[in-house]
């Protein structure tokens, strides 16, 4: 009985900590991607990534996110959550790239998983449209986010080489397809 109570308490702690992560969405975080000043950057702030995939506690974060994702039933709220998760994964990739070349493969994996979240978010927006829900605002946010994702991925492509560069090029093409869907 005590074990069950302990597990429930831990579950609710994770659940409520996920709710506070939505507040971080509007914070201005520097993505630490160096771009020439002559190039116009997309005005879209990526949220703080929190724990990175190279942390031993990252598994707990992933489990928490999966549980929250399952519990959200409203397509617009789920789309917002998927976008937040995609943005966090992208920023995790940037942070890992900034840690050095030995983390490039893990960074690209995080970015690729982020684009999976992005794709699921677009599917939720389409589901909301079919239900007759007005999606103009969220569609515009997804489009702006796709521009930012492509901008960040391009800057990472310039830093990488070999297999990682090829995988990032595939991620960039994927984001371009998202942009076409969102137009």
Order of alpha helices (4+ residues) and beta strands (2+ residues): alpha-alpha-alpha-alpha-alpha-alpha
